[in-house]
Amino acid sequence: MSESGRGQPYTYDELVAAYAELGVERGRLVYLTSDIGKLFTFETPGKTAVLEAHYRALLDLIGPEGTLVIPTANLNLCNTDILFDPANTPSHNVGMLSEFIRRQPGVRRSMHPFESYAAVGSLAADIIDDASRHAFGPESPEGRMAERDALSVSIGLYPRFSCSTMHHVEHLMAVPYRYTKEYMHPVLRDGVRQVEPFYRMVRYADSDIERSFGQYVFEDFTACHTIRKADVGRGSIYAYSMGEFVKSAVSSFKRDPYIWCVRPPELRPWRV
């Protein structure tokens, strides 16, 4: 889109062209994170119109052979006894587009009360079904997407501010500032309420960790790899290889286990 058109409402055709430019194509596995409000005004008024436009554009481009995955997390359920029903529990704080897609016909959702994902398409069952009880790591939806080199697409936010895959790499590299916590949480499985164990890596509360929001990890990644960018409306959409990112980030954390932090913490309760 030209600079002269940056303040104008964006059109459906411009949206399709932007996604195609970013590598969204027939048969592709796409992991989508979004803040569509950053793009501002769509040509057709109303929230439903813009949500439907993005969803239709993505599905039309990837076709029936492709797969679209979204985060449908519920961190608001941590340390509660609120039932998680994968079919009906609304996602929390992951964007209106993710929640819109979660409610569409044919979408399946993983069974994790805090870090669930939803998918539609040819690989939906492979990504979602019978996933790990751990939020991240091998056999989690993120792990399965990384193995298949999903295209990570971020609407409205530069990827380091929307990259949940960072936590997958932290899990793989067993970073010292996190530990595994077990939660016994009620879920609805096959129509029956059950209390089951689920796991997340959480930060030590008594450390002085200060997050860099992936600044240094992404500096390493972009030194050797490309993050594509397409301007849409008043914002941008970004895309990059999840497989390449995981390999690069693993190398970064291997070199410096505190690279996710602004600086190495002084308070280290994990040290003996």
N, C-alpha and C positions, 0 to 999 in steps of 0.2 A: 504494500500500500504506500502511496506517495505521501510525503509530509503534508501536502496540502489537504489530503483527505483524512488526516489523523484525528481531526475533531468531529468528523461526520459519523453518523450511525453506520455500522458495518453491515454488509449484506450477507446473505446465505452463500452466494457464489464466492465472495471474498473469504468466507470462513472455510469452505471446501478447499479453495486454492491454497490457503495457509496450511491446513492440515496435510495436504498432499505434498507441499514443499518441505514439510518437516519429516516426511518419510512414512506417514500413515498411508498404507497401501493394502491391496488385496492380500489376504492371508496373514497379515501381520498380527502379532500379539502386542497389544498396547496397554500400558499401565498409566492411567490418567489421574492426576491430581489437579485440583482446580480452585480458582477464585475468580469466577467469571465477571464479578462486579468490577474488576480492574480493567476490563475491556470497555466498560461503559455501555453506550446505547446501541441496541440492535435495531435493524430496520423496521421490524414489526413490534409494536408496543406490547408490553405484558411479560411477566416472568415466565409463564408457560411457553410462550412462543420462542424465547431465546434458549430455554432448556431443551425443548424439542429439536431446535435447529442444530445445536451441538451434537446431540445424541444421534440424530438422523445423519448428519454429515459424517460422523465417525463410523457408523454402521455401514453406510453406503460405500465408504472407501475401503474398509477391511473386508466387506462381503461376508457371506456365510462361512467361508473358510477361516476368517479371522476371529480374534477374541479380544474383548474389551474388559479390563479389570479396573476396579475402583476401590479405594479405601472406604470402609463403612464402620469405623472404629467407635467404641463407646467407653472412653476412659472415664467418663462420668459414673460408670457402674463400679469402678474399683472401690473396694472396701465398703460395699453395700450388699444388701441381700435382695436387690431388685432382679427379678427374673429376666434372663436374656432369651428372647425368642427370635431366632434368626429370620423368621419370615415376617415378623411384625415390629420388632424393636427398631425405632428410628435411629439412624446414625447420629453422631454428635460431633459438631465442630469440624466437619470435613468438607463443608461446602454444599451449597444447594444443588449443584449438578450431580454430585455423588448420590445424594439422597433421592433425587429425581430418578436416576438410573436404577437405584436399588429397588424401587417400587414397580419397575417395568416387567411385563410378562416375560417369562423364560430366564430371568436372572436368578442365579444361585448364590448363596452366601455361606461363608465358612463358619464353622462352629468354634468361635472364640469370643467370650463375652466382652473383651476389652479391645482386641486388635483383629477384628474381622475384616474380610474382603468380600466383594461380590463380583461376579463375572457373567458374561453372556458370550456365547459363540462356541466354536468347535472345540476349544481346549478348556472350556469352563469347568467341567468336571475334573480334569487333570490338575487344574490349579487349585480348586476349592475343596473338593471332597476329601474326607479322611485326612485332613491336614494335621500337622503337629499341634500338641497342646501348648507348645511354646509360641510366644508371639512372633518370634523371628527365628532364624536358623534353618538348618536342613529340614526339608519337608514342610516348611511353612509356605504360605502362598508367595511371599517375597522370594524365598529360596527357589521355589519352582519356577517363578518368572525369570529369575536371574539365570538359572540353568538353560532356559530357552531364549535368552537374550531378548527380553521384551524391550520395546521402545517406550521409554519413560517420557511422558508428555506432561508438562506443567503449564496450566493456563493462568496467566496473570502474575505469576510469581517466578522470580529467578530460581532455578532448581535448588540451590542450597537452602532456600527457605521452605521448601516443600518436600524434601527428599527423605521419606521414611526408610528408604533402603540403607541409609546411614546406620540405622539401628540394627539392621540385619548384619551389616559388616561388624559392628561392635560385638554382636553375639558371636559371630564366627571367630573373632580375634580375642574373645574373652577379656575385654578391657578391664583393668583393675578397679576402676571407679564404679562399676556396676556389679550387682550380685543377683542371683536368681531368687525370686520370691514366689512362693506357692499360694494361690488363692483358691479356696473352696467356694465355688459360686453356683447358684441355681441356674440351670438352663432348661429349655424345653427341647427334648430330643424325642423324635417320633411320637409327639403328642403327650409325652410323660415328663413331669417336672422332676429333675434329678439334680443333686448337688455333686459337682465333679471338680477335680483339680485342674487348674490352668496355671501357666507360668509366664512371668515377665521378668526381664532384667531391669532392675531399678537402680537409681543412683543412691549412694550413701548420703543420708541426710546431714551427717555431721562432717562433711568435707566442704572445702571452699571451692568447689568446681564452678567455673564460669564458662558458659557455653560460647563457642565462636560461631554457632549456626553453620558449621561445615566450611568456614572460610578457607582454612588451610588444606582441607581434603579436596575441595573443589579447585583450589589453585594448582595442586598437583595434577588433578584430572585434566583440567583445561590446558595444561602445558603440553600434553600429548594427544588429547582427544578433542573432538568438536562438540559443542552444544549448539544446535541449530536454533535459529530465532526467526519468527515470522511476526510482523506487526499486524495487529488486528484492532480496529477501533482506536481507542486511546492507549491501548496496552499491547502486550506481546504474549505469544505462546512459544514455549521452548520444548526441545526434544533432544534426547541423547540415548545412547545404548546402555541399558542396565547391566548387561554382561561386562562391557568395558569398564563401567563405573565400579562394579564390585571388584574386579581384578586390580584396578588402580587404587581403590580405597584400602584393600587388603594390604597392598604394598606400603601405603602411607602409614597405616596403623602398625605394621610390622616394624617400620623405621622408628615410629614414635607413638607409643600407646596412648599418649595424651594429646594427640593431634586434633581431636574434636574440641579440646578446651582452649580458651584464650591463652592460658599458660599452665604449666604443670602445677597441680595443687600442692599447697604446703601441708594441709591437714589430710592425712591419709590413714583412716581407721583400718584399712585393709593390711597395713604394714605390721609385721611382727618382728 
